[in-house]
Amino acid sequence: GDEAAAGVFFAPCTEDGTYNSAGADWIQIKESAIETNRPTALSFFLPSGVTAGTYRLIIKTSAGAAGSRINKTLVRTALYGSVVTVV
């Protein structure tokens, strides 16, 4: 897939979780800030651009469903189920 389109993002949202799906205001977690990236665990350092407020955590990946192969034509998107509040 498009490697530039893949990554971990914080999307500003309303209290009910509505966010701009175009991605123009999303804040990307830099690859160097990702500490753990496994199919069952993800941990990272919060970037300074993420200020107090509510966000949706969005993961875009070109990895296959098993996490081992790279899909060269498709970037899949996963939305974390809960609104994330940064204080």
PyMOL Python script that loads the backbone (N, CA, C, O; Angstrom):
from pymol import cmd

cmd.read_pdbstr("""\
ATOM      1  N   GLY A   1       0.816  -1.189   0.000  1.00  0.00           N
ATOM      2  CA  GLY A   1       0.000   0.000   0.000  1.00  0.00           C
ATOM      3  C   GLY A   1       0.854   1.245   0.000  1.00  0.00           C
ATOM      4  O   GLY A   1       2.080   1.168  -0.064  1.00  0.00           O
ATOM      5  N   ASP A   2       0.220   2.365   0.070  1.00  0.00           N
ATOM      6  CA  ASP A   2       0.894   3.656   0.102  1.00  0.00           C
ATOM      7  C   ASP A   2       1.473   3.864   1.490  1.00  0.00           C
ATOM      8  O   ASP A   2       0.735   4.144   2.434  1.00  0.00           O
ATOM      9  N   GLU A   3       2.794   3.729   1.623  1.00  0.00           N
ATOM     10  CA  GLU A   3       3.417   3.829   2.944  1.00  0.00           C
ATOM     11  C   GLU A   3       3.181   5.183   3.591  1.00  0.00           C
ATOM     12  O   GLU A   3       3.092   5.261   4.816  1.00  0.00           O
ATOM     13  N   ALA A   4       3.078   6.260   2.806  1.00  0.00           N
ATOM     14  CA  ALA A   4       2.832   7.589   3.366  1.00  0.00           C
ATOM     15  C   ALA A   4       1.445   7.670   3.988  1.00  0.00           C
ATOM     16  O   ALA A   4       1.226   8.465   4.902  1.00  0.00           O
ATOM     17  N   ALA A   5       0.507   6.861   3.507  1.00  0.00           N
ATOM     18  CA  ALA A   5      -0.858   6.880   4.027  1.00  0.00           C
ATOM     19  C   ALA A   5      -1.011   6.020   5.273  1.00  0.00           C
ATOM     20  O   ALA A   5      -1.987   6.163   6.009  1.00  0.00           O
ATOM     21  N   ALA A   6      -0.056   5.129   5.515  1.00  0.00           N
ATOM     22  CA  ALA A   6      -0.141   4.237   6.666  1.00  0.00           C
ATOM     23  C   ALA A   6       0.416   4.924   7.904  1.00  0.00           C
ATOM     24  O   ALA A   6       1.262   5.813   7.803  1.00  0.00           O
ATOM     25  N   GLY A   7      -0.061   4.509   9.073  1.00  0.00           N
ATOM     26  CA  GLY A   7       0.458   5.056  10.312  1.00  0.00           C
ATOM     27  C   GLY A   7      -0.576   5.056  11.414  1.00  0.00           C
ATOM     28  O   GLY A   7      -1.674   4.522  11.256  1.00  0.00           O
ATOM     29  N   VAL A   8      -0.213   5.661  12.536  1.00  0.00           N
ATOM     30  CA  VAL A   8      -1.087   5.819  13.689  1.00  0.00           C
ATOM     31  C   VAL A   8      -1.408   7.301  13.795  1.00  0.00           C
ATOM     32  O   VAL A   8      -0.511   8.142  13.740  1.00  0.00           O
ATOM     33  N   PHE A   9      -2.696   7.619  13.948  1.00  0.00           N
ATOM     34  CA  PHE A   9      -3.136   9.008  13.911  1.00  0.00           C
ATOM     35  C   PHE A   9      -4.076   9.323  15.066  1.00  0.00           C
ATOM     36  O   PHE A   9      -4.835   8.464  15.514  1.00  0.00           O
ATOM     37  N   PHE A  10      -4.019  10.569  15.546  1.00  0.00           N
ATOM     38  CA  PHE A  10      -5.013  11.122  16.453  1.00  0.00           C
ATOM     39  C   PHE A  10      -5.869  12.073  15.627  1.00  0.00           C
ATOM     40  O   PHE A  10      -5.359  13.037  15.057  1.00  0.00           O
ATOM     41  N   ALA A  11      -7.173  11.802  15.563  1.00  0.00           N
ATOM     42  CA  ALA A  11      -8.103  12.651  14.820  1.00  0.00           C
ATOM     43  C   ALA A  11      -8.948  13.426  15.822  1.00  0.00           C
ATOM     44  O   ALA A  11      -9.710  12.821  16.576  1.00  0.00           O
ATOM     45  N   PRO A  12      -8.828  14.773  15.846  1.00  0.00           N
ATOM     46  CA  PRO A  12      -9.675  15.555  16.751  1.00  0.00           C
ATOM     47  C   PRO A  12     -11.143  15.221  16.496  1.00  0.00           C
ATOM     48  O   PRO A  12     -11.551  15.036  15.350  1.00  0.00           O
ATOM     49  N   CYS A  13     -11.936  15.143  17.569  1.00  0.00           N
ATOM     50  CA  CYS A  13     -13.344  14.785  17.403  1.00  0.00           C
ATOM     51  C   CYS A  13     -14.208  15.511  18.421  1.00  0.00           C
ATOM     52  O   CYS A  13     -13.708  16.142  19.351  1.00  0.00           O
ATOM     53  N   THR A  14     -15.517  15.406  18.223  1.00  0.00           N
ATOM     54  CA  THR A  14     -16.479  15.949  19.171  1.00  0.00           C
ATOM     55  C   THR A  14     -16.651  14.947  20.312  1.00  0.00           C
ATOM     56  O   THR A  14     -16.110  13.843  20.258  1.00  0.00           O
ATOM     57  N   GLU A  15     -17.395  15.329  21.332  1.00  0.00           N
ATOM     58  CA  GLU A  15     -17.624  14.446  22.481  1.00  0.00           C
ATOM     59  C   GLU A  15     -18.265  13.123  22.071  1.00  0.00           C
ATOM     60  O   GLU A  15     -18.027  12.096  22.705  1.00  0.00           O
ATOM     61  N   ASP A  16     -19.088  13.145  20.996  1.00  0.00           N
ATOM     62  CA  ASP A  16     -19.749  11.907  20.561  1.00  0.00           C
ATOM     63  C   ASP A  16     -18.898  11.083  19.598  1.00  0.00           C
ATOM     64  O   ASP A  16     -19.347  10.042  19.119  1.00  0.00           O
ATOM     65  N   GLY A  17     -17.666  11.536  19.305  1.00  0.00           N
ATOM     66  CA  GLY A  17     -16.750  10.765  18.477  1.00  0.00           C
ATOM     67  C   GLY A  17     -16.739  11.118  17.008  1.00  0.00           C
ATOM     68  O   GLY A  17     -16.027  10.480  16.233  1.00  0.00           O
ATOM     69  N   THR A  18     -17.511  12.123  16.595  1.00  0.00           N
ATOM     70  CA  THR A  18     -17.533  12.528  15.193  1.00  0.00           C
ATOM     71  C   THR A  18     -16.218  13.215  14.841  1.00  0.00           C
ATOM     72  O   THR A  18     -15.761  14.109  15.554  1.00  0.00           O
ATOM     73  N   TYR A  19     -15.613  12.784  13.728  1.00  0.00           N
ATOM     74  CA  TYR A  19     -14.337  13.363  13.301  1.00  0.00           C
ATOM     75  C   TYR A  19     -14.345  13.569  11.795  1.00  0.00           C
ATOM     76  O   TYR A  19     -15.183  13.009  11.089  1.00  0.00           O
ATOM     77  N   ASN A  20     -13.405  14.375  11.305  1.00  0.00           N
ATOM     78  CA  ASN A  20     -13.272  14.646   9.876  1.00  0.00           C
ATOM     79  C   ASN A  20     -12.539  13.472   9.235  1.00  0.00           C
ATOM     80  O   ASN A  20     -11.349  13.272   9.478  1.00  0.00           O
ATOM     81  N   SER A  21     -13.245  12.700   8.423  1.00  0.00           N
ATOM     82  CA  SER A  21     -12.643  11.497   7.838  1.00  0.00           C
ATOM     83  C   SER A  21     -11.643  11.802   6.731  1.00  0.00           C
ATOM     84  O   SER A  21     -10.917  10.906   6.300  1.00  0.00           O
ATOM     85  N   ALA A  22     -11.588  13.047   6.259  1.00  0.00           N
ATOM     86  CA  ALA A  22     -10.627  13.414   5.206  1.00  0.00           C
ATOM     87  C   ALA A  22      -9.192  13.382   5.725  1.00  0.00           C
ATOM     88  O   ALA A  22      -8.258  13.176   4.949  1.00  0.00           O
ATOM     89  N   GLY A  23      -9.009  13.583   7.019  1.00  0.00           N
ATOM     90  CA  GLY A  23      -7.685  13.462   7.611  1.00  0.00           C
ATOM     91  C   GLY A  23      -6.835  14.713   7.610  1.00  0.00           C
ATOM     92  O   GLY A  23      -5.681  14.663   8.035  1.00  0.00           O
ATOM     93  N   ALA A  24      -7.361  15.830   7.149  1.00  0.00           N
ATOM     94  CA  ALA A  24      -6.554  17.050   7.059  1.00  0.00           C
ATOM     95  C   ALA A  24      -6.059  17.527   8.424  1.00  0.00           C
ATOM     96  O   ALA A  24      -4.978  18.109   8.515  1.00  0.00           O
ATOM     97  N   ASP A  25      -6.829  17.290   9.481  1.00  0.00           N
ATOM     98  CA  ASP A  25      -6.433  17.764  10.811  1.00  0.00           C
ATOM     99  C   ASP A  25      -5.912  16.641  11.714  1.00  0.00           C
ATOM    100  O   ASP A  25      -5.715  16.858  12.909  1.00  0.00           O
ATOM    101  N   TRP A  26      -5.691  15.464  11.168  1.00  0.00           N
ATOM    102  CA  TRP A  26      -5.166  14.353  11.950  1.00  0.00           C
ATOM    103  C   TRP A  26      -3.702  14.599  12.303  1.00  0.00           C
ATOM    104  O   TRP A  26      -2.961  15.209  11.532  1.00  0.00           O
ATOM    105  N   ILE A  27      -3.303  14.124  13.460  1.00  0.00           N
ATOM    106  CA  ILE A  27      -1.917  14.241  13.912  1.00  0.00           C
ATOM    107  C   ILE A  27      -1.296  12.847  13.856  1.00  0.00           C
ATOM    108  O   ILE A  27      -1.766  11.924  14.521  1.00  0.00           O
ATOM    109  N   GLN A  28      -0.239  12.701  13.059  1.00  0.00           N
ATOM    110  CA  GLN A  28       0.388  11.389  12.896  1.00  0.00           C
ATOM    111  C   GLN A  28       1.451  11.155  13.960  1.00  0.00           C
ATOM    112  O   GLN A  28       2.232  12.048  14.284  1.00  0.00           O
ATOM    113  N   ILE A  29       1.466   9.942  14.496  1.00  0.00           N
ATOM    114  CA  ILE A  29       2.511   9.527  15.423  1.00  0.00           C
ATOM    115  C   ILE A  29       3.720   9.152  14.571  1.00  0.00           C
ATOM    116  O   ILE A  29       3.624   8.279  13.709  1.00  0.00           O
ATOM    117  N   LYS A  30       4.843   9.799  14.806  1.00  0.00           N
ATOM    118  CA  LYS A  30       6.039   9.490  14.019  1.00  0.00           C
ATOM    119  C   LYS A  30       6.506   8.068  14.318  1.00  0.00           C
ATOM    120  O   LYS A  30       6.365   7.570  15.435  1.00  0.00           O
ATOM    121  N   GLU A  31       7.055   7.437  13.307  1.00  0.00           N
ATOM    122  CA  GLU A  31       7.528   6.060  13.462  1.00  0.00           C
ATOM    123  C   GLU A  31       8.526   5.940  14.612  1.00  0.00           C
ATOM    124  O   GLU A  31       8.530   4.939  15.328  1.00  0.00           O
ATOM    125  N   SER A  32       9.367   6.951  14.791  1.00  0.00           N
ATOM    126  CA  SER A  32      10.370   6.921  15.861  1.00  0.00           C
ATOM    127  C   SER A  32       9.736   6.994  17.255  1.00  0.00           C
ATOM    128  O   SER A  32      10.390   6.656  18.242  1.00  0.00           O
ATOM    129  N   ALA A  33       8.473   7.429  17.349  1.00  0.00           N
ATOM    130  CA  ALA A  33       7.785   7.528  18.637  1.00  0.00           C
ATOM    131  C   ALA A  33       7.020   6.256  18.986  1.00  0.00           C
ATOM    132  O   ALA A  33       6.485   6.136  20.089  1.00  0.00           O
ATOM    133  N   ILE A  34       6.965   5.306  18.054  1.00  0.00           N
ATOM    134  CA  ILE A  34       6.261   4.052  18.308  1.00  0.00           C
ATOM    135  C   ILE A  34       7.217   3.095  19.007  1.00  0.00           C
ATOM    136  O   ILE A  34       8.274   2.746  18.481  1.00  0.00           O
ATOM    137  N   GLU A  35       6.821   2.684  20.194  1.00  0.00           N
ATOM    138  CA  GLU A  35       7.664   1.817  21.013  1.00  0.00           C
ATOM    139  C   GLU A  35       7.378   0.339  20.749  1.00  0.00           C
ATOM    140  O   GLU A  35       8.306  -0.458  20.612  1.00  0.00           O
ATOM    141  N   THR A  36       6.097  -0.029  20.677  1.00  0.00           N
ATOM    142  CA  THR A  36       5.680  -1.407  20.418  1.00  0.00           C
ATOM    143  C   THR A  36       4.654  -1.395  19.300  1.00  0.00           C
ATOM    144  O   THR A  36       3.698  -0.620  19.340  1.00  0.00           O
ATOM    145  N   ASN A  37       4.846  -2.250  18.300  1.00  0.00           N
ATOM    146  CA  ASN A  37       3.890  -2.353  17.201  1.00  0.00           C
ATOM    147  C   ASN A  37       3.759  -3.824  16.823  1.00  0.00           C
ATOM    148  O   ASN A  37       4.458  -4.332  15.946  1.00  0.00           O
ATOM    149  N   ARG A  38       2.834  -4.493  17.521  1.00  0.00           N
ATOM    150  CA  ARG A  38       2.558  -5.904  17.266  1.00  0.00           C
ATOM    151  C   ARG A  38       1.059  -6.052  17.004  1.00  0.00           C
ATOM    152  O   ARG A  38       0.291  -5.147  17.330  1.00  0.00           O
ATOM    153  N   PRO A  39       0.634  -7.160  16.428  1.00  0.00           N
ATOM    154  CA  PRO A  39      -0.801  -7.342  16.177  1.00  0.00           C
ATOM    155  C   PRO A  39      -1.662  -7.238  17.434  1.00  0.00           C
ATOM    156  O   PRO A  39      -2.836  -6.880  17.344  1.00  0.00           O
ATOM    157  N   THR A  40      -1.101  -7.543  18.598  1.00  0.00           N
ATOM    158  CA  THR A  40      -1.886  -7.514  19.834  1.00  0.00           C
ATOM    159  C   THR A  40      -1.541  -6.357  20.762  1.00  0.00           C
ATOM    160  O   THR A  40      -2.172  -6.210  21.808  1.00  0.00           O
ATOM    161  N   ALA A  41      -0.560  -5.532  20.410  1.00  0.00           N
ATOM    162  CA  ALA A  41      -0.150  -4.441  21.298  1.00  0.00           C
ATOM    163  C   ALA A  41       0.430  -3.283  20.497  1.00  0.00           C
ATOM    164  O   ALA A  41       1.160  -3.473  19.525  1.00  0.00           O
ATOM    165  N   LEU A  42       0.082  -2.081  20.935  1.00  0.00           N
ATOM    166  CA  LEU A  42       0.613  -0.866  20.323  1.00  0.00           C
ATOM    167  C   LEU A  42       0.887   0.128  21.437  1.00  0.00           C
ATOM    168  O   LEU A  42      -0.006   0.439  22.226  1.00  0.00           O
ATOM    169  N   SER A  43       2.118   0.631  21.510  1.00  0.00           N
ATOM    170  CA  SER A  43       2.434   1.679  22.481  1.00  0.00           C
ATOM    171  C   SER A  43       3.323   2.708  21.803  1.00  0.00           C
ATOM    172  O   SER A  43       4.136   2.384  20.937  1.00  0.00           O
ATOM    173  N   PHE A  44       3.145   3.963  22.224  1.00  0.00           N
ATOM    174  CA  PHE A  44       3.868   5.060  21.587  1.00  0.00           C
ATOM    175  C   PHE A  44       3.935   6.238  22.540  1.00  0.00           C
ATOM    176  O   PHE A  44       3.208   6.296  23.531  1.00  0.00           O
ATOM    177  N   PHE A  45       4.818   7.175  22.226  1.00  0.00           N
ATOM    178  CA  PHE A  45       4.927   8.421  22.971  1.00  0.00           C
ATOM    179  C   PHE A  45       3.992   9.431  22.328  1.00  0.00           C
ATOM    180  O   PHE A  45       3.956   9.559  21.104  1.00  0.00           O
ATOM    181  N   LEU A  46       3.246  10.138  23.138  1.00  0.00           N
ATOM    182  CA  LEU A  46       2.281  11.120  22.646  1.00  0.00           C
ATOM    183  C   LEU A  46       3.017  12.315  22.053  1.00  0.00           C
ATOM    184  O   LEU A  46       3.860  12.913  22.722  1.00  0.00           O
ATOM    185  N   PRO A  47       2.711  12.673  20.806  1.00  0.00           N
ATOM    186  CA  PRO A  47       3.396  13.817  20.190  1.00  0.00           C
ATOM    187  C   PRO A  47       2.929  15.136  20.800  1.00  0.00           C
ATOM    188  O   PRO A  47       1.811  15.235  21.306  1.00  0.00           O
ATOM    189  N   SER A  48       3.787  16.139  20.748  1.00  0.00           N
ATOM    190  CA  SER A  48       3.468  17.443  21.345  1.00  0.00           C
ATOM    191  C   SER A  48       2.282  18.116  20.662  1.00  0.00           C
ATOM    192  O   SER A  48       1.642  18.976  21.267  1.00  0.00           O
ATOM    193  N   GLY A  49       1.975  17.754  19.432  1.00  0.00           N
ATOM    194  CA  GLY A  49       0.846  18.353  18.720  1.00  0.00           C
ATOM    195  C   GLY A  49      -0.508  17.928  19.250  1.00  0.00           C
ATOM    196  O   GLY A  49      -1.527  18.534  18.917  1.00  0.00           O
ATOM    197  N   VAL A  50      -0.529  16.888  20.075  1.00  0.00           N
ATOM    198  CA  VAL A  50      -1.786  16.426  20.662  1.00  0.00           C
ATOM    199  C   VAL A  50      -2.002  17.208  21.952  1.00  0.00           C
ATOM    200  O   VAL A  50      -1.335  16.961  22.957  1.00  0.00           O
ATOM    201  N   THR A  51      -2.931  18.144  21.917  1.00  0.00           N
ATOM    202  CA  THR A  51      -3.230  18.985  23.075  1.00  0.00           C
ATOM    203  C   THR A  51      -4.481  18.456  23.776  1.00  0.00           C
ATOM    204  O   THR A  51      -5.115  17.518  23.293  1.00  0.00           O
ATOM    205  N   ALA A  52      -4.833  19.054  24.910  1.00  0.00           N
ATOM    206  CA  ALA A  52      -6.012  18.619  25.656  1.00  0.00           C
ATOM    207  C   ALA A  52      -7.242  18.648  24.757  1.00  0.00           C
ATOM    208  O   ALA A  52      -7.468  19.610  24.022  1.00  0.00           O
ATOM    209  N   GLY A  53      -8.026  17.588  24.826  1.00  0.00           N
ATOM    210  CA  GLY A  53      -9.237  17.496  24.019  1.00  0.00           C
ATOM    211  C   GLY A  53      -9.621  16.050  23.788  1.00  0.00           C
ATOM    212  O   GLY A  53      -9.083  15.141  24.420  1.00  0.00           O
ATOM    213  N   THR A  54     -10.566  15.844  22.867  1.00  0.00           N
ATOM    214  CA  THR A  54     -11.034  14.499  22.549  1.00  0.00           C
ATOM    215  C   THR A  54     -10.577  14.108  21.151  1.00  0.00           C
ATOM    216  O   THR A  54     -10.554  14.928  20.234  1.00  0.00           O
ATOM    217  N   TYR A  55     -10.216  12.842  21.010  1.00  0.00           N
ATOM    218  CA  TYR A  55      -9.653  12.337  19.756  1.00  0.00           C
ATOM    219  C   TYR A  55     -10.180  10.941  19.468  1.00  0.00           C
ATOM    220  O   TYR A  55     -10.636  10.235  20.367  1.00  0.00           O
ATOM    221  N   ARG A  56     -10.109  10.557  18.205  1.00  0.00           N
ATOM    222  CA  ARG A  56     -10.278   9.167  17.790  1.00  0.00           C
ATOM    223  C   ARG A  56      -8.894   8.673  17.410  1.00  0.00           C
ATOM    224  O   ARG A  56      -8.142   9.387  16.747  1.00  0.00           O
ATOM    225  N   LEU A  57      -8.555   7.476  17.818  1.00  0.00           N
ATOM    226  CA  LEU A  57      -7.283   6.853  17.469  1.00  0.00           C
ATOM    227  C   LEU A  57      -7.518   6.013  16.220  1.00  0.00           C
ATOM    228  O   LEU A  57      -8.347   5.103  16.223  1.00  0.00           O
ATOM    229  N   ILE A  58      -6.788   6.323  15.158  1.00  0.00           N
ATOM    230  CA  ILE A  58      -6.972   5.662  13.874  1.00  0.00           C
ATOM    231  C   ILE A  58      -5.658   5.010  13.460  1.00  0.00           C
ATOM    232  O   ILE A  58      -4.599   5.635  13.516  1.00  0.00           O
ATOM    233  N   ILE A  59      -5.739   3.758  13.049  1.00  0.00           N
ATOM    234  CA  ILE A  59      -4.561   3.022  12.589  1.00  0.00           C
ATOM    235  C   ILE A  59      -4.785   2.656  11.133  1.00  0.00           C
ATOM    236  O   ILE A  59      -5.774   2.009  10.788  1.00  0.00           O
ATOM    237  N   LYS A  60      -3.859   3.074  10.287  1.00  0.00           N
ATOM    238  CA  LYS A  60      -3.921   2.738   8.863  1.00  0.00           C
ATOM    239  C   LYS A  60      -2.715   1.862   8.552  1.00  0.00           C
ATOM    240  O   LYS A  60      -1.580   2.239   8.840  1.00  0.00           O
ATOM    241  N   THR A  61      -2.956   0.702   7.969  1.00  0.00           N
ATOM    242  CA  THR A  61      -1.871  -0.253   7.741  1.00  0.00           C
ATOM    243  C   THR A  61      -1.973  -0.915   6.377  1.00  0.00           C
ATOM    244  O   THR A  61      -3.061  -1.096   5.830  1.00  0.00           O
ATOM    245  N   SER A  62      -0.830  -1.264   5.852  1.00  0.00           N
ATOM    246  CA  SER A  62      -0.788  -2.045   4.616  1.00  0.00           C
ATOM    247  C   SER A  62      -0.375  -3.482   4.918  1.00  0.00           C
ATOM    248  O   SER A  62      -0.160  -4.278   4.004  1.00  0.00           O
ATOM    249  N   ALA A  63      -0.264  -3.809   6.206  1.00  0.00           N
ATOM    250  CA  ALA A  63       0.067  -5.184   6.597  1.00  0.00           C
ATOM    251  C   ALA A  63      -1.133  -6.078   6.352  1.00  0.00           C
ATOM    252  O   ALA A  63      -2.279  -5.633   6.426  1.00  0.00           O
ATOM    253  N   GLY A  64      -0.868  -7.325   6.062  1.00  0.00           N
ATOM    254  CA  GLY A  64      -1.933  -8.297   5.861  1.00  0.00           C
ATOM    255  C   GLY A  64      -2.650  -8.593   7.166  1.00  0.00           C
ATOM    256  O   GLY A  64      -2.210  -8.164   8.233  1.00  0.00           O
ATOM    257  N   ALA A  65      -3.745  -9.318   7.085  1.00  0.00           N
ATOM    258  CA  ALA A  65      -4.554  -9.623   8.261  1.00  0.00           C
ATOM    259  C   ALA A  65      -3.757 -10.356   9.335  1.00  0.00           C
ATOM    260  O   ALA A  65      -4.017 -10.172  10.524  1.00  0.00           O
ATOM    261  N   ALA A  66      -2.805 -11.173   8.944  1.00  0.00           N
ATOM    262  CA  ALA A  66      -1.978 -11.894   9.916  1.00  0.00           C
ATOM    263  C   ALA A  66      -0.827 -11.032  10.429  1.00  0.00           C
ATOM    264  O   ALA A  66      -0.118 -11.433  11.352  1.00  0.00           O
ATOM    265  N   GLY A  67      -0.636  -9.856   9.841  1.00  0.00           N
ATOM    266  CA  GLY A  67       0.402  -8.943  10.282  1.00  0.00           C
ATOM    267  C   GLY A  67       1.770  -9.194   9.693  1.00  0.00           C
ATOM    268  O   GLY A  67       2.710  -8.460   9.996  1.00  0.00           O
ATOM    269  N   SER A  68       1.909 -10.212   8.857  1.00  0.00           N
ATOM    270  CA  SER A  68       3.243 -10.557   8.382  1.00  0.00           C
ATOM    271  C   SER A  68       3.534 -10.101   6.956  1.00  0.00           C
ATOM    272  O   SER A  68       4.681  -9.783   6.642  1.00  0.00           O
ATOM    273  N   ARG A  69       2.541 -10.061   6.099  1.00  0.00           N
ATOM    274  CA  ARG A  69       2.814  -9.673   4.716  1.00  0.00           C
ATOM    275  C   ARG A  69       2.325  -8.255   4.461  1.00  0.00           C
ATOM    276  O   ARG A  69       1.431  -7.771   5.155  1.00  0.00           O
ATOM    277  N   ILE A  70       2.898  -7.599   3.484  1.00  0.00           N
ATOM    278  CA  ILE A  70       2.518  -6.243   3.113  1.00  0.00           C
ATOM    279  C   ILE A  70       1.628  -6.306   1.883  1.00  0.00           C
ATOM    280  O   ILE A  70       1.974  -6.939   0.885  1.00  0.00           O
ATOM    281  N   ASN A  71       0.485  -5.647   1.961  1.00  0.00           N
ATOM    282  CA  ASN A  71      -0.422  -5.571   0.825  1.00  0.00           C
ATOM    283  C   ASN A  71       0.003  -4.379  -0.017  1.00  0.00           C
ATOM    284  O   ASN A  71      -0.007  -3.250   0.473  1.00  0.00           O
ATOM    285  N   LYS A  72       0.369  -4.599  -1.251  1.00  0.00           N
ATOM    286  CA  LYS A  72       0.915  -3.537  -2.093  1.00  0.00           C
ATOM    287  C   LYS A  72      -0.158  -2.644  -2.712  1.00  0.00           C
ATOM    288  O   LYS A  72       0.176  -1.613  -3.296  1.00  0.00           O
ATOM    289  N   THR A  73      -1.428  -3.007  -2.602  1.00  0.00           N
ATOM    290  CA  THR A  73      -2.473  -2.225  -3.260  1.00  0.00           C
ATOM    291  C   THR A  73      -3.514  -1.645  -2.315  1.00  0.00           C
ATOM    292  O   THR A  73      -4.359  -0.866  -2.755  1.00  0.00           O
ATOM    293  N   LEU A  74      -3.486  -1.992  -1.045  1.00  0.00           N
ATOM    294  CA  LEU A  74      -4.565  -1.594  -0.154  1.00  0.00           C
ATOM    295  C   LEU A  74      -4.029  -1.134   1.198  1.00  0.00           C
ATOM    296  O   LEU A  74      -3.146  -1.770   1.774  1.00  0.00           O
ATOM    297  N   VAL A  75      -4.564  -0.034   1.694  1.00  0.00           N
ATOM    298  CA  VAL A  75      -4.290   0.405   3.057  1.00  0.00           C
ATOM    299  C   VAL A  75      -5.592   0.239   3.830  1.00  0.00           C
ATOM    300  O   VAL A  75      -6.601   0.860   3.495  1.00  0.00           O
ATOM    301  N   ARG A  76      -5.569  -0.598   4.864  1.00  0.00           N
ATOM    302  CA  ARG A  76      -6.756  -0.822   5.689  1.00  0.00           C
ATOM    303  C   ARG A  76      -6.766   0.175   6.845  1.00  0.00           C
ATOM    304  O   ARG A  76      -5.714   0.588   7.332  1.00  0.00           O
ATOM    305  N   THR A  77      -7.968   0.555   7.276  1.00  0.00           N
ATOM    306  CA  THR A  77      -8.119   1.513   8.366  1.00  0.00           C
ATOM    307  C   THR A  77      -8.866   0.867   9.523  1.00  0.00           C
ATOM    308  O   THR A  77      -9.892   0.216   9.327  1.00  0.00           O
ATOM    309  N   ALA A  78      -8.339   1.053  10.738  1.00  0.00           N
ATOM    310  CA  ALA A  78      -9.001   0.568  11.950  1.00  0.00           C
ATOM    311  C   ALA A  78      -9.233   1.759  12.868  1.00  0.00           C
ATOM    312  O   ALA A  78      -8.354   2.605  13.033  1.00  0.00           O
ATOM    313  N   LEU A  79     -10.406   1.821  13.457  1.00  0.00           N
ATOM    314  CA  LEU A  79     -10.778   2.897  14.369  1.00  0.00           C
ATOM    315  C   LEU A  79     -10.896   2.312  15.771  1.00  0.00           C
ATOM    316  O   LEU A  79     -11.676   1.387  15.997  1.00  0.00           O
ATOM    317  N   TYR A  80     -10.120   2.854  16.717  1.00  0.00           N
ATOM    318  CA  TYR A  80     -10.221   2.403  18.106  1.00  0.00           C
ATOM    319  C   TYR A  80     -11.639   2.675  18.587  1.00  0.00           C
ATOM    320  O   TYR A  80     -12.196   3.733  18.293  1.00  0.00           O
ATOM    321  N   GLY A  81     -12.230   1.744  19.316  1.00  0.00           N
ATOM    322  CA  GLY A  81     -13.641   1.800  19.669  1.00  0.00           C
ATOM    323  C   GLY A  81     -14.081   2.938  20.564  1.00  0.00           C
ATOM    324  O   GLY A  81     -15.257   3.299  20.531  1.00  0.00           O
ATOM    325  N   SER A  82     -13.212   3.517  21.354  1.00  0.00           N
ATOM    326  CA  SER A  82     -13.604   4.559  22.302  1.00  0.00           C
ATOM    327  C   SER A  82     -12.987   5.900  21.933  1.00  0.00           C
ATOM    328  O   SER A  82     -11.943   5.964  21.285  1.00  0.00           O
ATOM    329  N   VAL A  83     -13.649   6.963  22.357  1.00  0.00           N
ATOM    330  CA  VAL A  83     -13.072   8.300  22.231  1.00  0.00           C
ATOM    331  C   VAL A  83     -11.949   8.404  23.255  1.00  0.00           C
ATOM    332  O   VAL A  83     -12.110   7.986  24.402  1.00  0.00           O
ATOM    333  N   VAL A  84     -10.815   8.960  22.845  1.00  0.00           N
ATOM    334  CA  VAL A  84      -9.665   9.139  23.725  1.00  0.00           C
ATOM    335  C   VAL A  84      -9.665  10.585  24.212  1.00  0.00           C
ATOM    336  O   VAL A  84      -9.730  11.513  23.406  1.00  0.00           O
ATOM    337  N   THR A  85      -9.592  10.777  25.524  1.00  0.00           N
ATOM    338  CA  THR A  85      -9.555  12.123  26.090  1.00  0.00           C
ATOM    339  C   THR A  85      -8.152  12.408  26.602  1.00  0.00           C
ATOM    340  O   THR A  85      -7.610  11.653  27.409  1.00  0.00           O
ATOM    341  N   VAL A  86      -7.570  13.502  26.128  1.00  0.00           N
ATOM    342  CA  VAL A  86      -6.249  13.944  26.575  1.00  0.00           C
ATOM    343  C   VAL A  86      -6.468  15.124  27.512  1.00  0.00           C
ATOM    344  O   VAL A  86      -7.156  16.083  27.165  1.00  0.00           O
ATOM    345  N   VAL A  87      -5.879  15.047  28.700  1.00  0.00           N
ATOM    346  CA  VAL A  87      -6.038  16.132  29.681  1.00  0.00           C
ATOM    347  C   VAL A  87      -4.728  16.835  29.943  1.00  0.00           C
ATOM    348  O   VAL A  87      -4.678  17.772  30.740  1.00  0.00           O
TER     349      VAL A  87
END
""", "prot")
cmd.dss("prot")
cmd.show_as("cartoon", "prot")
cmd.util.cbc("prot")
cmd.orient("prot")
